[in-house]
Amino acid sequence: MISIPVKFHTPDAMFTEAEGLVRFEDGRLVLEFETKDAFFGAYRSGVQELEIFPDDVAAVRYKPTLFKTELAIRARTMKKFESVPGNKLGEVKLRFKRRHRAEAEELASFLQHRLNELEVEQPDELMDEITAED
């Protein structure tokens, strides 16, 4: 999958902007992002990178609108997204421009498919743990 440009939803968007790239690489989701001030762009945080394995994702919500597309990803733990700007309770909202809607939809579809696979696998693992304790 190619890298998709993304803006991060930040609560203090009036003062700071966060943008970067998201891509799927070697079985994991990679977020590269940088924070800068919204006025002049003079202050930059430097590029940071975060790797997310599909098993770390708890929920995915894909919401296309007329001009942009939003993909909300909630992690299984709050610590997973602690370095990502705009994270709230272990959830980040990625905003894609309209021209990247197809790639964003493909990404959301893949993550949702992986979540569905995990839901099918987990009851069996839970039963194995319960029977092993008896």
Short mmCIF file of the C-alpha atoms (twelve columns), coordinates in Angstrom:
data_MODEL
# 
_entry.id   MODEL 
# 
loop_
_atom_site.group_PDB 
_atom_site.id 
_atom_site.type_symbol 
_atom_site.label_atom_id 
_atom_site.label_alt_id 
_atom_site.label_comp_id 
_atom_site.label_asym_id 
_atom_site.label_seq_id 
_atom_site.Cartn_x 
_atom_site.Cartn_y 
_atom_site.Cartn_z 
_atom_site.pdbx_PDB_model_num 
ATOM 1   C CA . MET A 1   0.000   0.000   0.000  1 
ATOM 2   C CA . ILE A 2   1.235   3.482   -0.760 1 
ATOM 3   C CA . SER A 3   1.692   6.241   1.786  1 
ATOM 4   C CA . ILE A 4   -1.428  8.340   2.269  1 
ATOM 5   C CA . PRO A 5   -1.171  11.976  3.410  1 
ATOM 6   C CA . VAL A 6   -3.192  12.604  6.542  1 
ATOM 7   C CA . LYS A 7   -4.060  15.367  9.000  1 
ATOM 8   C CA . PHE A 8   -4.618  14.542  12.625 1 
ATOM 9   C CA . HIS A 9   -7.628  15.936  14.426 1 
ATOM 10  C CA . THR A 10  -6.178  18.055  17.237 1 
ATOM 11  C CA . PRO A 11  -8.284  19.860  19.835 1 
ATOM 12  C CA . ASP A 12  -6.024  22.920  19.736 1 
ATOM 13  C CA . ALA A 13  -6.126  23.209  15.935 1 
ATOM 14  C CA . MET A 14  -6.169  26.981  16.222 1 
ATOM 15  C CA . PHE A 15  -2.587  26.912  17.507 1 
ATOM 16  C CA . THR A 16  -1.019  23.673  16.251 1 
ATOM 17  C CA . GLU A 17  -1.337  21.417  13.231 1 
ATOM 18  C CA . ALA A 18  -0.351  17.802  12.988 1 
ATOM 19  C CA . GLU A 19  0.052   16.059  9.670  1 
ATOM 20  C CA . GLY A 20  1.916   13.156  8.226  1 
ATOM 21  C CA . LEU A 21  1.661   9.904   6.326  1 
ATOM 22  C CA . VAL A 22  -0.003  6.591   7.034  1 
ATOM 23  C CA . ARG A 23  0.940   3.375   5.284  1 
ATOM 24  C CA . PHE A 24  0.591   -0.345  5.688  1 
ATOM 25  C CA . GLU A 25  3.976   -2.063  5.642  1 
ATOM 26  C CA . ASP A 26  5.055   -5.617  6.520  1 
ATOM 27  C CA . GLY A 27  1.833   -6.466  8.345  1 
ATOM 28  C CA . ARG A 28  1.696   -3.300  10.419 1 
ATOM 29  C CA . LEU A 29  0.267   0.186   10.173 1 
ATOM 30  C CA . VAL A 30  2.908   2.928   10.258 1 
ATOM 31  C CA . LEU A 31  2.063   6.503   11.229 1 
ATOM 32  C CA . GLU A 32  4.634   9.213   10.522 1 
ATOM 33  C CA . PHE A 33  3.685   12.623  11.834 1 
ATOM 34  C CA . GLU A 34  4.975   16.062  12.652 1 
ATOM 35  C CA . THR A 35  3.476   18.833  14.752 1 
ATOM 36  C CA . LYS A 36  3.959   22.488  13.875 1 
ATOM 37  C CA . ASP A 37  2.497   25.798  14.920 1 
ATOM 38  C CA . ALA A 38  -0.511  26.882  12.854 1 
ATOM 39  C CA . PHE A 39  0.536   30.498  12.324 1 
ATOM 40  C CA . PHE A 40  3.980   30.449  10.767 1 
ATOM 41  C CA . GLY A 41  5.011   26.812  10.717 1 
ATOM 42  C CA . ALA A 42  8.269   27.874  12.351 1 
ATOM 43  C CA . TYR A 43  8.140   25.455  15.281 1 
ATOM 44  C CA . ARG A 44  8.308   21.838  14.199 1 
ATOM 45  C CA . SER A 45  8.429   18.846  16.488 1 
ATOM 46  C CA . GLY A 46  10.436  16.688  14.122 1 
ATOM 47  C CA . VAL A 47  9.119   13.584  12.425 1 
ATOM 48  C CA . GLN A 48  7.956   10.829  14.742 1 
ATOM 49  C CA . GLU A 49  7.010   7.303   13.751 1 
ATOM 50  C CA . LEU A 50  4.604   4.873   15.386 1 
ATOM 51  C CA . GLU A 51  4.055   1.249   14.383 1 
ATOM 52  C CA . ILE A 52  0.676   -0.319  15.068 1 
ATOM 53  C CA . PHE A 53  0.008   -3.993  14.614 1 
ATOM 54  C CA . PRO A 54  -3.558  -4.889  13.584 1 
ATOM 55  C CA . ASP A 55  -3.917  -6.846  16.834 1 
ATOM 56  C CA . ASP A 56  -3.439  -3.570  18.770 1 
ATOM 57  C CA . VAL A 57  -6.581  -2.077  17.208 1 
ATOM 58  C CA . ALA A 58  -9.858  -2.383  19.130 1 
ATOM 59  C CA . ALA A 59  -12.221 -0.508  16.788 1 
ATOM 60  C CA . VAL A 60  -12.273 1.288   13.454 1 
ATOM 61  C CA . ARG A 61  -14.813 3.855   12.299 1 
ATOM 62  C CA . TYR A 62  -14.788 5.119   8.702  1 
ATOM 63  C CA . LYS A 63  -16.790 8.254   7.928  1 
ATOM 64  C CA . PRO A 64  -16.722 9.839   4.454  1 
ATOM 65  C CA . THR A 65  -18.165 13.332  4.032  1 
ATOM 66  C CA . LEU A 66  -18.476 15.626  1.044  1 
ATOM 67  C CA . PHE A 67  -15.012 17.203  1.255  1 
ATOM 68  C CA . LYS A 68  -12.976 14.903  3.476  1 
ATOM 69  C CA . THR A 69  -12.869 11.452  4.994  1 
ATOM 70  C CA . GLU A 70  -12.289 10.631  8.636  1 
ATOM 71  C CA . LEU A 71  -10.926 7.367   9.980  1 
ATOM 72  C CA . ALA A 72  -11.044 6.887   13.748 1 
ATOM 73  C CA . ILE A 73  -8.838  4.149   15.159 1 
ATOM 74  C CA . ARG A 74  -9.184  3.077   18.784 1 
ATOM 75  C CA . ALA A 75  -6.353  1.079   20.319 1 
ATOM 76  C CA . ARG A 76  -6.719  -1.677  22.893 1 
ATOM 77  C CA . THR A 77  -4.660  0.397   25.339 1 
ATOM 78  C CA . MET A 78  -4.368  4.151   25.832 1 
ATOM 79  C CA . LYS A 79  -0.573  3.930   25.859 1 
ATOM 80  C CA . LYS A 80  -0.454  2.888   22.212 1 
ATOM 81  C CA . PHE A 81  -1.389  6.366   20.947 1 
ATOM 82  C CA . GLU A 82  0.043   8.478   23.770 1 
ATOM 83  C CA . SER A 83  2.607   10.143  21.457 1 
ATOM 84  C CA . VAL A 84  0.113   10.865  18.660 1 
ATOM 85  C CA . PRO A 85  -1.224  14.437  18.562 1 
ATOM 86  C CA . GLY A 86  -4.944  14.713  19.195 1 
ATOM 87  C CA . ASN A 87  -5.348  11.290  20.769 1 
ATOM 88  C CA . LYS A 88  -8.197  11.004  23.212 1 
ATOM 89  C CA . LEU A 89  -8.746  7.958   25.382 1 
ATOM 90  C CA . GLY A 90  -6.703  5.741   23.085 1 
ATOM 91  C CA . GLU A 91  -8.351  6.943   19.884 1 
ATOM 92  C CA . VAL A 92  -6.936  8.980   17.020 1 
ATOM 93  C CA . LYS A 93  -8.864  10.590  14.203 1 
ATOM 94  C CA . LEU A 94  -7.143  10.705  10.850 1 
ATOM 95  C CA . ARG A 95  -8.496  13.061  8.200  1 
ATOM 96  C CA . PHE A 96  -7.926  12.397  4.522  1 
ATOM 97  C CA . LYS A 97  -8.575  14.695  1.613  1 
ATOM 98  C CA . ARG A 98  -11.284 13.664  -0.802 1 
ATOM 99  C CA . ARG A 99  -8.825  12.531  -3.474 1 
ATOM 100 C CA . HIS A 100 -7.414  9.935   -1.027 1 
ATOM 101 C CA . ARG A 101 -10.814 8.499   -0.131 1 
ATOM 102 C CA . ALA A 102 -10.293 5.210   -1.983 1 
ATOM 103 C CA . GLU A 103 -7.008  4.502   -0.182 1 
ATOM 104 C CA . ALA A 104 -8.538  5.442   3.186  1 
ATOM 105 C CA . GLU A 105 -11.483 3.145   2.544  1 
ATOM 106 C CA . GLU A 106 -9.130  0.303   1.611  1 
ATOM 107 C CA . LEU A 107 -7.179  0.850   4.830  1 
ATOM 108 C CA . ALA A 108 -10.353 0.926   6.939  1 
ATOM 109 C CA . SER A 109 -11.630 -2.189  5.202  1 
ATOM 110 C CA . PHE A 110 -8.421  -4.084  5.894  1 
ATOM 111 C CA . LEU A 111 -8.400  -3.100  9.573  1 
ATOM 112 C CA . GLN A 112 -12.074 -4.003  9.985  1 
ATOM 113 C CA . HIS A 113 -11.497 -7.365  8.297  1 
ATOM 114 C CA . ARG A 114 -8.604  -8.062  10.670 1 
ATOM 115 C CA . LEU A 115 -10.773 -7.129  13.679 1 
ATOM 116 C CA . ASN A 116 -13.444 -9.546  12.511 1 
ATOM 117 C CA . GLU A 117 -10.839 -12.313 12.228 1 
ATOM 118 C CA . LEU A 118 -9.645  -11.623 15.769 1 
ATOM 119 C CA . GLU A 119 -13.181 -11.756 17.147 1 
ATOM 120 C CA . VAL A 120 -13.590 -15.208 15.639 1 
ATOM 121 C CA . GLU A 121 -10.235 -16.406 17.019 1 
ATOM 122 C CA . GLN A 122 -10.539 -14.992 20.549 1 
ATOM 123 C CA . PRO A 123 -13.419 -17.132 21.901 1 
ATOM 124 C CA . ASP A 124 -11.417 -20.274 21.098 1 
ATOM 125 C CA . GLU A 125 -8.342  -18.925 22.897 1 
ATOM 126 C CA . LEU A 126 -10.450 -17.936 25.910 1 
ATOM 127 C CA . MET A 127 -11.968 -21.426 26.123 1 
ATOM 128 C CA . ASP A 128 -8.497  -22.984 25.894 1 
ATOM 129 C CA . GLU A 129 -7.329  -20.819 28.827 1 
ATOM 130 C CA . ILE A 130 -10.377 -21.736 30.918 1 
ATOM 131 C CA . THR A 131 -9.991  -25.491 30.320 1 
ATOM 132 C CA . ALA A 132 -6.240  -25.306 31.005 1 
ATOM 133 C CA . GLU A 133 -6.919  -23.792 34.448 1 
ATOM 134 C CA . ASP A 134 -9.286  -26.647 35.453 1 
# 
